[in-house]
Amino acid sequence: MKTETRILLPVDLKPVLSLDAYKATGGIRGIERARAMTPRAVIDEIKKAGLRGRGGAGFPTAIKWTTIFEDPSPKKYIVVNGSEGEPGTYKDRYLLQRNPYKLVEGALIAAYVINAQQVFLGIKGKFKQEIANVQRAIDEMVKDHILAKGYMEIVPGPDEYLFGEEKALLEVVDGRGAMPRNMPPFLFGVRCSPTEYNPTIVNNVESMSHVANIMCNSPEWFRQHGSEDTPGTMIFTLCGDVKKPGMYELALGTTLRELLYDFGGGPVSEKPIKAVFSGVANKVMTPEIFDTPMGFGTLREAGGGLGSAGFIVYDEGASMVKVAAMFSSFLAAESCGQCIPCNRGSRIITELLRKFTHGTAQMDDIDQVLFECGRVTNQTRCFLPQEEAILITSIVKTFRREFEEYVKNPPSDPTEPPVPLISSFDENTHTFTYAIPKSFANFPVA
């Protein structure tokens, strides 16, 4: 029987409720070891470990840190991304529910490396329990003289998907709305001005937690888990049409099929699994690539993507036309409106897709969707329109026959499936509760 590889989550999944309990598991050894080394040596350890960011892009952490470390700017900052607003994802909240101390320790290590002025933890304001857990960890570390009072600050953020976009996250930290700025954090960071650029490291909650583990146990220990492509473990969120939804910490290199069937129990009904989505930023994945080892490079080469390891599963009973309309409406609703190609284009794509679900589409509308996906990304500030283009194009091209069938035989029910925007998880029943996203119920249907 396949088992999880828990190095971030407690082995027994019982929450770590105090600093003393964390120390009993080896906690704080990572920051102590780091502070006994030079900052460059710490970066070398992270590089040897091969840590890649767990927020979605999989960018090598050591490269990101080196860029800021070598920048001559006198003021630098650390920002931790704990927004978690992508459909199908719950792993960061789950980690903060189980062990917030690893995050705080990892962020302190990063701060030591670049001699950061301050550390900011961006967490959605509605994640009240997670915020309380992190604040408890901070307070205990202050009391134990591991952390200076006021050095690490939680920034409660809005319930916006773009709060998780790093340039928008910095805007929120600076006291403004979640509206992505033009320049990336390594060029213009927290509290920047025309004379102070303040380059800033932005890392995900899970990424920072891995940093604490690596510095505590060694890069070689970390590489014992995972694959050459993506070393270590990752916490996978699995929801949708499987028997056992939930969070699973697995070594990278585990195949998608193993996640779906050995851990998720396979399809919830007699209908086979039809499609899997890794959040809303990657192409749809179908059964022919289910035997691919999961990693940032391997899944991308196979035509899919790992993203933040939030997997949404649909069986053969699901309409991919309706799924496309649902995802597109989510992205259109979450567009901040700063860039006309994104704001207008995502709405047009949603309107076109709803022509299919409402039975008014023509065959030419299929290619029109693809055309609009091709130009929605023109001169935009963030990755949201690219997500729209990548995701919707892949669904239309993979399931084109379904779109054609909707034209030939218009559906009687236009209802779209719910957006899998996870708000909570019941461990006893292995069920997720979905939040109600922004609505485009008043979108015109041509």
C-alpha positions in Angstrom: 0.0 0.0 0.0 1.3 3.4 -0.9 2.1 5.7 2.0 2.6 9.5 2.3 6.1 11.0 2.9 5.4 13.6 5.6 8.3 15.9 6.2 6.3 19.1 6.4 3.1 17.9 7.9 3.4 16.1 11.3 3.7 12.3 10.8 0.5 11.8 12.8 -1.2 14.9 11.5 -1.7 16.2 15.0 -1.2 20.0 15.1 2.0 21.4 16.7 0.6 23.7 19.3 3.6 25.1 21.0 7.2 26.2 20.4 8.4 23.5 22.9 6.6 20.9 20.9 8.1 22.2 17.7 11.6 22.1 19.2 11.1 18.5 20.2 10.8 17.6 16.5 14.0 19.4 15.6 12.5 22.8 15.2 14.7 26.0 15.4 17.8 24.0 14.6 17.6 25.3 11.0 17.8 29.0 12.0 20.5 28.3 14.5 22.6 26.5 11.9 21.9 29.2 9.3 23.0 32.0 11.7 26.3 30.1 12.2 27.0 30.2 8.5 27.6 33.0 6.0 24.5 34.1 4.0 26.2 32.9 0.8 26.8 29.5 2.4 23.1 29.3 3.3 22.1 30.0 -0.3 24.5 27.3 -1.4 22.7 24.8 0.8 19.3 25.7 -0.7 20.9 25.4 -4.2 22.3 22.0 -3.4 18.9 20.9 -2.2 17.3 21.9 -5.5 14.4 23.5 -3.9 11.9 24.9 -6.3 9.1 27.3 -5.3 5.9 25.6 -4.4 3.6 28.6 -5.3 3.0 27.5 -8.9 5.8 28.4 -11.2 8.5 26.1 -9.7 11.2 28.7 -9.9 14.5 27.7 -8.3 14.6 29.3 -4.8 18.4 29.7 -4.7 18.4 31.8 -7.9 15.6 34.1 -6.6 17.5 34.6 -3.3 20.9 35.1 -5.1 19.4 37.9 -7.2 18.3 39.9 -4.1 21.4 39.0 -2.1 23.7 40.4 -4.7 21.6 43.6 -5.2 23.5 46.6 -3.7 20.3 48.2 -2.4 20.6 49.0 1.3 17.0 48.0 2.1 15.6 44.6 1.3 12.4 42.8 2.5 10.9 39.3 2.7 7.2 38.7 1.8 5.5 35.4 2.3 2.6 34.6 0.1 -0.2 32.9 2.1 -3.1 34.1 0.0 -4.2 30.8 -1.5 -7.1 31.9 -3.7 -6.7 29.5 -6.6 -9.5 26.9 -7.2 -8.6 23.4 -6.1 -6.0 24.5 -3.6 -5.9 24.1 0.2 -2.4 22.9 1.1 -1.0 26.1 2.6 -3.9 26.5 5.0 -3.6 22.9 5.9 0.1 23.3 6.7 -0.6 26.4 8.8 -3.3 24.5 10.7 -0.8 21.7 11.4 2.5 23.5 11.9 2.9 27.3 11.5 6.4 27.2 13.2 8.1 25.9 10.1 6.9 28.9 8.1 8.1 31.4 10.6 11.5 29.7 10.9 11.9 29.4 7.1 11.1 33.1 6.7 13.6 34.0 9.4 16.3 32.1 7.5 15.5 33.9 4.3 15.6 37.2 6.2 19.0 36.4 7.6 20.4 35.7 4.1 19.5 39.1 2.6 19.7 41.0 5.9 16.0 42.0 5.5 14.6 45.1 7.1 11.4 43.3 7.9 9.3 40.2 7.1 5.7 40.5 6.0 3.3 37.5 5.9 0.4 38.1 3.5 -2.5 36.0 4.5 -6.2 36.4 3.6 -8.1 38.1 6.4 -10.8 35.5 6.3 -8.3 32.8 7.2 -8.7 33.6 10.9 -7.6 30.3 12.4 -4.4 30.3 10.3 -3.6 33.9 11.2 -4.1 33.1 14.9 -1.8 30.1 14.6 1.0 32.1 12.8 0.6 34.9 15.3 1.0 32.4 18.2 4.2 31.1 16.6 5.6 34.6 16.2 4.7 35.6 19.8 6.4 32.5 21.2 9.5 33.0 19.1 9.7 36.7 20.3 9.3 35.5 23.9 12.1 33.0 23.3 14.4 35.7 21.8 14.5 33.9 18.4 12.7 36.8 16.7 12.7 40.5 17.5 9.4 42.0 18.4 7.8 43.8 15.4 10.2 42.3 12.9 7.7 39.9 11.4 4.2 41.2 10.6 1.1 39.5 9.4 -0.8 41.5 6.7 -4.4 40.4 6.4 -5.4 40.6 2.8 -8.6 40.9 0.7 -10.6 37.9 -0.6 -9.2 38.5 -4.1 -7.6 35.9 -6.4 -5.0 38.4 -7.4 -3.9 38.9 -3.8 -1.8 35.9 -4.6 -0.1 37.5 -7.6 3.2 38.7 -6.2 3.1 42.2 -7.6 -0.4 42.7 -6.3 0.6 41.2 -3.0 3.2 43.9 -2.6 0.6 46.5 -3.3 -1.5 45.1 -0.4 1.5 45.1 1.9 2.0 48.7 1.1 -1.6 49.5 2.1 -3.2 49.5 -1.3 -5.6 47.2 -3.2 -4.7 43.9 -4.9 -3.8 45.6 -8.2 -0.6 44.2 -9.8 2.1 46.8 -10.4 4.2 46.9 -13.5 7.6 45.9 -12.1 8.5 42.6 -10.3 9.5 42.5 -6.7 13.2 41.9 -7.3 13.3 45.3 -9.1 10.7 47.3 -7.0 9.8 45.8 -3.7 8.0 46.8 -0.5 7.9 50.5 0.3 9.8 51.4 -2.9 10.2 54.9 -4.1 12.0 56.7 -7.0 15.1 56.7 -4.9 14.7 53.4 -2.9 14.0 50.2 -4.9 13.9 47.9 -1.8 14.2 44.5 -3.7 12.0 41.9 -2.1 12.0 38.1 -2.0 8.5 36.7 -2.3 8.1 33.0 -1.5 5.1 30.8 -0.9 4.2 29.3 2.6 5.2 25.8 1.6 8.5 27.0 0.0 9.5 28.8 3.2 8.6 25.8 5.3 10.8 23.6 3.2 13.7 26.0 3.9 13.5 25.3 7.6 13.6 21.6 6.9 16.6 21.8 4.6 18.7 23.9 7.0 17.8 21.6 9.9 18.5 18.3 8.1 20.8 19.0 5.1 20.4 19.3 1.3 21.3 15.6 1.0 18.5 14.6 3.3 16.0 16.7 1.3 17.1 15.1 -2.0 16.4 11.6 -0.6 12.8 12.5 -1.3 11.4 13.5 -4.7 13.0 13.4 -8.1 15.9 14.9 -10.0 13.5 17.3 -11.7 11.8 18.4 -8.5 13.4 17.3 -5.2 11.5 17.0 -1.9 7.9 16.6 -1.2 4.8 18.6 -2.0 1.4 18.8 -0.3 -1.2 17.8 -3.0 -4.8 19.0 -2.7 -7.2 16.5 -4.5 -10.8 17.4 -5.0 -13.6 16.6 -7.3 -14.8 13.2 -8.7 -12.6 10.9 -6.5 -13.6 8.7 -3.7 -11.2 10.2 -1.1 -10.6 13.9 -1.6 -8.0 15.5 0.7 -4.4 16.7 1.3 -1.6 14.3 0.6 2.1 15.0 1.2 4.0 12.9 -1.4 7.5 12.7 -2.7 7.8 14.4 -6.1 8.1 11.8 -8.8 5.0 10.0 -7.7 2.8 9.6 -10.7 -0.5 11.4 -11.3 -2.2 8.0 -11.5 -0.9 7.0 -8.1 -2.3 10.2 -6.6 -5.6 9.7 -8.3 -6.1 6.0 -7.6 -3.8 4.9 -4.7 -4.5 7.9 -2.6 -7.7 9.4 -4.0 -9.3 5.9 -4.4 -10.1 6.4 -8.1 -13.3 7.8 -9.6 -16.2 8.3 -7.2 -18.6 6.6 -9.6 -18.4 3.8 -12.2 -17.6 6.5 -14.8 -13.8 6.7 -15.5 -11.8 9.9 -14.9 -12.0 12.2 -17.9 -9.9 15.2 -17.0 -7.7 16.7 -14.3 -6.9 20.4 -13.8 -4.0 21.7 -11.9 -5.7 24.9 -10.7 -6.5 27.4 -13.5 -3.0 28.1 -14.8 -2.2 24.9 -16.8 -3.5 22.8 -19.6 -6.1 20.1 -19.0 -4.6 16.7 -18.3 -6.2 13.5 -19.7 -5.7 9.8 -19.0 -2.9 9.3 -21.5 -0.4 11.3 -19.3 -1.6 9.9 -15.9 1.6 7.8 -15.7 3.8 10.8 -15.8 6.0 11.4 -12.7 4.8 14.6 -11.0 7.3 17.4 -11.1 7.4 20.9 -12.6 9.4 19.9 -15.6 8.1 16.4 -16.2 4.4 17.4 -16.2 5.1 20.4 -18.4 6.9 18.3 -20.9 4.0 15.8 -20.9 1.6 18.7 -21.8 0.2 19.4 -18.3 1.5 21.3 -15.3 2.1 20.9 -11.6 1.2 24.4 -10.5 0.6 24.6 -6.7 -0.4 20.9 -6.7 -4.2 21.6 -6.4 -5.8 18.9 -8.6 -9.4 19.1 -9.7 -10.9 15.9 -11.0 -13.8 15.4 -13.4 -15.2 12.0 -14.5 -16.9 11.2 -17.9 -20.2 12.6 -16.6 -18.8 16.1 -16.6 -19.3 18.5 -19.5 -16.0 20.1 -20.5 -18.0 22.9 -22.2 -19.6 23.8 -18.9 -16.3 23.4 -17.1 -14.6 25.8 -19.5 -17.4 28.4 -19.0 -17.1 28.0 -15.2 -13.3 28.5 -15.2 -13.5 31.4 -17.6 -16.2 33.2 -15.6 -14.0 32.9 -12.5 -11.0 34.4 -14.2 -13.0 37.1 -15.8 -14.6 38.0 -12.5 -11.2 38.2 -10.8 -9.6 40.4 -13.5 -8.6 43.6 -11.7 -9.5 45.7 -14.8 -6.2 47.6 -15.2 -5.4 46.0 -18.5 -8.1 46.3 -21.2 -7.0 43.2 -23.2 -7.4 41.1 -20.1 -10.5 42.7 -18.6 -12.4 42.9 -21.9 -11.0 39.8 -23.5 -11.7 37.4 -20.6 -15.3 38.7 -20.5 -15.7 38.1 -24.2 -14.4 34.6 -23.9 -16.9 33.9 -21.1 -19.7 35.3 -23.1 -18.8 33.1 -26.0 -18.6 30.0 -23.9 -22.0 30.8 -22.4 -23.5 30.9 -25.8 -22.7 27.1 -25.9 -24.1 26.4 -22.5 -27.3 28.4 -23.3 -27.8 26.8 -26.7 -27.2 29.8 -28.9 -23.7 29.1 -30.3 -22.7 28.5 -33.9 -19.8 26.4 -35.2 -17.8 29.6 -35.9 -17.9 30.5 -32.2 -15.5 27.6 -31.5 -12.7 29.3 -33.5 -13.8 32.7 -32.2 -13.1 31.5 -28.6 -9.6 30.4 -29.7 -9.1 33.7 -31.5 -10.0 35.7 -28.4 -7.7 33.5 -26.3 -4.9 34.4 -28.7 -5.2 38.1 -28.0 -6.3 38.3 -24.4 -2.7 38.3 -23.2 -1.6 41.5 -25.1 0.4 43.9 -23.0 -0.9 42.9 -19.6 0.6 43.2 -16.1 0.1 39.8 -14.6 -0.3 36.1 -15.5 -4.1 36.0 -15.2 -4.9 36.5 -18.9 -2.2 33.9 -19.8 -4.0 31.5 -17.5 -7.3 32.2 -19.4 -5.5 31.6 -22.7 -3.6 28.4 -21.7 -6.5 26.8 -19.9 -9.4 27.6 -22.2 -7.5 26.9 -25.4 -6.4 23.5 -24.1 -10.0 22.6 -23.2 -11.4 23.6 -26.5 -8.7 21.9 -28.5 -8.9 18.7 -26.4 -12.7 18.4 -26.3 -13.6 20.2 -29.5 -16.2 17.5 -30.4 -18.1 18.4 -27.2 -18.4 22.0 -28.3 -19.5 20.9 -31.8 -22.1 18.6 -30.2 -23.5 21.6 -28.1 -24.0 23.4 -31.4 -25.8 20.5 -33.0 -27.8 19.6 -30.0 -28.2 22.6 -27.7 -28.4 21.7 -24.0 -31.6 22.0 -22.0 -29.8 23.0 -18.8 -27.2 25.9 -18.8 -26.1 25.3 -15.2 -22.4 25.4 -14.7 -20.6 23.2 -12.1 -19.5 25.1 -8.9 -16.1 26.8 -8.9 -13.9 24.5 -6.7 -12.8 27.4 -4.5 -12.1 25.6 -1.3 -13.2 27.2 2.0 -12.8 24.3 4.4 -12.1 20.6 4.7 -13.8 18.0 6.9 -11.3 15.3 7.7 -13.9 12.9 9.2 -15.8 12.8 5.9 -13.0 13.7 3.5 -15.1 16.4 2.0 -14.4 20.0 0.9 -16.8 22.9 1.3 -16.6 25.4 -1.6 -16.8 29.2 -1.2 -19.1 31.3 -3.4 -17.0 33.2 -5.8 -17.7 36.5 -7.5 -20.6 36.1 -9.8 -21.1 36.9 -13.4 -24.8 35.9 -13.3 -25.6 39.1 -15.2 -23.3 38.5 -18.0 -25.1 39.0 -21.3 -25.6 35.9 -23.4 -25.6 36.7 -27.1 
